[in-house]
Amino acid sequence: MSDLAQRAVANEAAPDSGRIQARFAALKAEGRGGLVTFVTAGDPDRATFEQILHGLPAAGADLIEVGMPFTDPMADGPSIQASSQRALKSGIKLRQVIDMVRGFRAKDGDTPIVLMGYYNPIYSYGVARFLADVKAAGVDGLIIVDLPPEEDEELCLPALKAGINFIRLATPTTDDKRLPKVLSNTSGFVYYVSITGITGTRSAATADVAGAVARLKRHTDLPIAVGFGIRTPEQARAIAASADAAVVGSALVDSVKAQLDKDGRATPALVDEVLGFVRRLAQGVRDGLRGGTHAG
């Protein structure tokens, strides 16, 4: 299939990307990559999480991924697994996740919110009900890591029909033969997983990421966000120099864990420390301003 044909297929079912499209257009106009922050909903408790969530845009997060806690997050490393367990222990269920996004959206109409997680809680909740509720709450996109393109009828196509972006993962092992299938119903942006394996375990070489982003851009006009293994402002800056955005997750949930007391409760410094880390990451990305040379 030609590049143009692949792009036509990828865009055919895509909803209006709304806030996601507007944010990446703004980043391109600024000549820089963006910062995507991942936080697990309800970690370490609802009140503390809501303070973090509401503070992320001012700290420099351009897009926000909110993890839906799950008992068996198989694609995630120890850090995000632990954050999911903390959230579940505090009583967070999918309904509360949606409520927290609704509360955020009431105060922030611009920052894109993407829910990330696994299909089982959505299936249990009910797909039609889930899509209606998250759309009403102001969710812009979904990343569901355990639903391959072959299962698009389960959630992807209903989400697109509901006007919610379905963001697909591409990996170092996604070859040119597989890519058209991966991109066929993808919208919003493509999330490139820069390493093989689980989250938070190691980092990819910057040159390898740049080559992978260039290859993906030959197949799609969608923005490319790169995650897995980014832990420092310097790494975020290096990734954002070639990709449209750098995604930081495990390092952020580690910064939450670092501010828990011996009983696992939030210390008074937790929110400020986490948002301070986000500010440093955001400054790193902004230090990489490229004028008119942005790859997107």
C-alpha positions as CSV (number, residue, x, y, z in Angstrom):
1,M,0.0,0.0,0.0
2,S,1.4,3.4,-0.9
3,D,2.0,6.1,1.7
4,L,-0.9,8.2,0.5
5,A,-3.2,5.2,0.6
6,Q,-2.1,4.4,4.1
7,R,-2.7,8.0,5.2
8,A,-6.2,7.9,3.6
9,V,-7.0,4.8,5.5
10,A,-5.7,6.2,8.7
11,N,-7.7,9.4,8.4
12,E,-11.0,7.9,7.0
13,A,-12.6,7.1,10.3
14,A,-10.8,9.7,12.5
15,P,-13.0,12.0,14.5
16,D,-12.3,15.7,14.8
17,S,-9.3,15.7,17.0
18,G,-10.4,18.8,18.8
19,R,-8.2,19.7,21.7
20,I,-5.5,17.2,20.7
21,Q,-5.2,18.6,17.2
22,A,-5.3,22.2,18.4
23,R,-2.6,21.5,21.0
24,F,-0.2,19.9,18.5
25,A,-0.9,22.7,16.0
26,A,0.1,25.2,18.7
27,L,3.2,23.3,19.5
28,K,4.2,23.2,15.8
29,A,3.6,27.0,15.6
30,E,5.9,27.4,18.6
31,G,8.6,25.3,16.9
32,R,8.9,22.8,19.8
33,G,7.9,19.4,20.9
34,G,5.4,18.9,23.7
35,L,5.4,17.3,27.1
36,V,2.9,14.6,27.8
37,T,2.6,13.6,31.5
38,F,1.2,10.3,32.7
39,V,-0.4,10.1,36.2
40,T,-2.4,7.3,37.6
41,A,-5.9,8.4,38.7
42,G,-6.3,8.4,42.4
43,D,-2.6,7.9,43.3
44,P,-2.0,8.0,46.2
45,D,-5.5,9.2,47.1
46,R,-8.2,11.1,45.3
47,A,-7.7,14.5,46.9
48,T,-3.9,14.5,46.3
49,F,-4.3,13.3,42.8
50,E,-6.8,16.0,42.0
51,Q,-4.3,18.7,43.2
52,I,-1.7,17.2,40.9
53,L,-4.0,16.9,38.0
54,H,-5.3,20.5,38.3
55,G,-1.7,21.8,38.6
56,L,-0.2,20.0,35.6
57,P,-1.1,22.5,32.9
58,A,0.4,25.5,34.8
59,A,3.5,23.3,35.5
60,G,4.0,22.9,31.8
61,A,2.2,19.7,30.8
62,D,0.9,20.1,27.2
63,L,-1.2,16.9,27.2
64,I,-2.2,14.7,30.1
65,E,-2.6,11.0,30.1
66,V,-4.6,9.7,33.1
67,G,-4.1,6.0,33.9
68,M,-7.1,4.0,34.8
69,P,-6.1,1.8,37.7
70,F,-6.3,-1.9,37.0
71,T,-5.4,-5.0,39.1
72,D,-3.3,-6.6,36.3
73,P,-1.4,-3.9,34.3
74,M,0.7,-6.3,32.3
75,A,2.4,-3.8,30.0
76,D,3.6,-1.7,32.9
77,G,6.7,-1.9,35.0
78,P,6.9,-1.9,38.8
79,S,6.5,1.8,39.2
80,I,3.1,2.1,37.4
81,Q,2.0,-1.2,38.8
82,A,2.6,0.1,42.3
83,S,0.8,3.4,41.5
84,S,-2.2,1.4,40.3
85,Q,-2.3,-0.6,43.5
86,R,-2.1,2.5,45.6
87,A,-5.0,4.0,43.7
88,L,-7.1,0.8,44.0
89,K,-6.3,0.6,47.7
90,S,-7.7,4.2,48.1
91,G,-11.0,3.1,46.6
92,I,-10.6,4.4,43.1
93,K,-12.9,2.8,40.5
94,L,-13.6,3.7,36.9
95,R,-16.5,5.9,37.8
96,Q,-14.3,8.0,40.1
97,V,-11.7,8.4,37.3
98,I,-14.4,9.8,35.0
99,D,-15.7,12.1,37.8
100,M,-12.1,13.5,38.4
101,V,-11.7,14.2,34.7
102,R,-15.1,16.0,34.7
103,G,-13.9,18.1,37.6
104,F,-10.7,19.0,35.7
105,R,-12.6,19.8,32.5
106,A,-14.9,22.2,34.4
107,K,-11.9,24.4,35.1
108,D,-9.7,23.7,32.0
109,G,-11.3,23.6,28.6
110,D,-8.1,23.5,26.6
111,T,-5.7,20.8,27.9
112,P,-6.2,17.5,26.2
113,I,-7.0,14.5,28.4
114,V,-6.3,11.0,27.3
115,L,-7.4,7.9,29.4
116,M,-4.9,5.1,29.3
117,G,-5.3,1.6,30.5
118,Y,-6.8,-1.9,29.8
119,Y,-10.0,-3.1,28.3
120,N,-11.3,-5.3,31.2
121,P,-12.6,-2.4,33.4
122,I,-14.2,-0.8,30.3
123,Y,-15.9,-4.0,29.3
124,S,-17.2,-4.5,32.9
125,Y,-18.4,-0.9,32.9
126,G,-20.2,-1.3,29.6
127,V,-18.7,0.1,26.4
128,A,-21.7,2.2,25.3
129,R,-22.0,3.7,28.8
130,F,-18.3,4.2,29.1
131,L,-18.0,6.1,25.9
132,A,-21.1,8.3,26.7
133,D,-19.7,9.1,30.1
134,V,-16.2,9.9,29.1
135,K,-17.3,12.0,26.2
136,A,-19.6,14.0,28.5
137,A,-16.7,14.3,31.0
138,G,-14.4,15.9,28.4
139,V,-12.1,13.0,27.6
140,D,-10.3,13.6,24.2
141,G,-8.8,10.2,23.6
142,L,-8.2,6.6,24.7
143,I,-5.0,4.5,24.8
144,I,-6.0,0.9,25.5
145,V,-2.9,-1.2,25.5
146,D,-4.3,-4.7,25.2
147,L,-6.7,-4.2,22.3
148,P,-4.9,-4.9,18.9
149,P,-6.2,-3.6,15.6
150,E,-7.9,-7.0,15.0
151,E,-10.3,-6.2,17.8
152,D,-11.2,-2.7,16.6
153,E,-14.9,-3.5,16.7
154,E,-14.8,-3.9,20.5
155,L,-13.9,-0.3,21.3
156,C,-11.9,1.5,18.7
157,L,-14.7,1.9,16.1
158,P,-17.4,2.7,18.6
159,A,-15.0,5.3,20.2
160,L,-14.3,6.9,16.8
161,K,-18.1,7.0,16.1
162,A,-18.6,8.7,19.5
163,G,-16.0,11.4,18.5
164,I,-13.3,10.1,20.8
165,N,-9.7,9.7,19.4
166,F,-8.3,6.2,19.6
167,I,-4.6,6.4,20.0
168,R,-2.5,3.4,18.9
169,L,0.9,2.2,20.1
170,A,3.7,1.5,17.7
171,T,6.9,-0.3,18.9
172,P,10.4,-1.0,17.6
173,T,9.0,-4.4,16.4
174,T,6.2,-2.8,14.4
175,D,7.5,-3.3,10.8
176,D,6.4,-1.6,7.6
177,K,4.1,-4.5,6.8
178,R,2.3,-4.2,10.1
179,L,2.2,-0.4,10.3
180,P,-0.8,0.2,7.9
181,K,-2.9,-2.1,10.1
182,V,-1.8,-0.3,13.3
183,L,-2.5,3.1,11.8
184,S,-5.8,2.2,10.0
185,N,-8.1,3.6,12.7
186,T,-5.7,5.6,14.7
187,S,-6.4,9.3,15.4
188,G,-5.2,12.1,17.6
189,F,-1.6,11.0,17.6
190,V,0.6,7.9,17.5
191,Y,2.3,6.8,20.7
192,Y,5.7,5.3,19.9
193,V,6.9,2.9,22.5
194,S,10.7,3.5,22.3
195,I,11.8,0.2,23.9
196,T,10.6,-3.4,23.9
197,G,9.4,-4.6,27.2
198,I,7.6,-3.0,30.1
199,T,7.5,0.6,31.2
200,G,10.1,2.4,33.2
201,T,12.9,-0.2,32.9
202,R,15.4,1.4,30.5
203,S,15.7,4.2,27.9
204,A,16.2,4.1,24.2
205,A,19.1,5.7,22.3
206,T,18.1,9.2,21.0
207,A,19.4,8.3,17.5
208,D,17.3,5.2,17.4
209,V,14.2,7.2,18.4
210,A,14.9,9.9,15.7
211,G,15.2,7.2,13.1
212,A,12.0,5.5,14.2
213,V,10.1,8.8,14.3
214,A,11.2,9.5,10.7
215,R,10.0,6.1,9.6
216,L,6.6,6.6,11.2
217,K,6.2,10.0,9.6
218,R,6.6,8.3,6.2
219,H,3.4,6.4,7.0
220,T,1.2,9.0,8.8
221,D,0.6,12.7,9.1
222,L,-0.4,12.2,12.7
223,P,1.8,13.7,15.4
224,I,4.2,11.2,17.0
225,A,4.6,11.1,20.8
226,V,7.5,9.0,22.2
227,G,7.4,7.4,25.7
228,F,8.8,4.6,27.9
229,G,12.1,5.3,29.7
230,I,12.2,9.1,29.7
231,R,13.2,10.2,33.3
232,T,15.1,13.5,33.1
233,P,14.7,17.0,31.5
234,E,17.7,16.2,29.3
235,Q,16.1,13.0,28.0
236,A,12.8,14.8,27.4
237,R,14.6,17.6,25.5
238,A,16.5,15.1,23.3
239,I,13.3,13.1,22.5
240,A,11.2,16.3,21.8
241,A,13.9,17.4,19.4
242,S,12.8,14.8,16.9
243,A,9.3,13.7,18.0
244,D,6.2,15.9,18.4
245,A,6.1,15.1,22.1
246,A,7.9,13.3,24.9
247,V,5.8,11.2,27.3
248,V,6.9,10.9,30.9
249,G,5.2,8.4,33.1
250,S,7.2,6.1,35.4
251,A,9.4,8.9,36.6
252,L,6.4,10.9,37.5
253,V,4.7,8.1,39.5
254,D,8.1,7.5,41.2
255,S,8.1,11.2,42.3
256,V,4.8,10.5,43.9
257,K,6.1,7.5,45.7
258,A,9.1,9.4,46.9
259,Q,6.9,11.7,48.9
260,L,4.9,9.1,50.7
261,D,5.4,8.5,54.5
262,K,6.1,5.1,56.0
263,D,2.4,4.3,56.0
264,G,2.0,5.2,52.3
265,R,0.2,8.5,52.9
266,A,0.9,11.7,51.0
267,T,3.3,14.1,52.8
268,P,2.6,17.8,52.8
269,A,5.4,18.3,50.2
270,L,4.1,15.8,47.7
271,V,2.1,18.0,45.3
272,D,4.8,20.7,45.2
273,E,7.5,18.2,44.6
274,V,5.7,16.4,41.8
275,L,4.7,19.6,40.0
276,G,8.2,21.0,40.5
277,F,9.5,17.9,38.6
278,V,7.0,18.6,35.8
279,R,8.2,22.2,35.6
280,R,11.8,20.9,35.2
281,L,10.7,18.5,32.5
282,A,8.7,21.2,30.7
283,Q,11.7,23.6,30.9
284,G,13.9,20.8,29.3
285,V,11.5,20.4,26.4
286,R,11.2,24.2,26.0
287,D,15.0,24.5,26.0
288,G,14.9,22.5,22.8
289,L,13.0,25.1,20.8
290,R,13.9,24.5,17.2
291,G,12.5,27.6,15.4
292,G,10.9,26.4,12.2
293,T,12.7,23.1,12.1
294,H,10.2,20.9,14.0
295,A,9.7,17.5,12.4
296,G,5.9,17.7,12.7
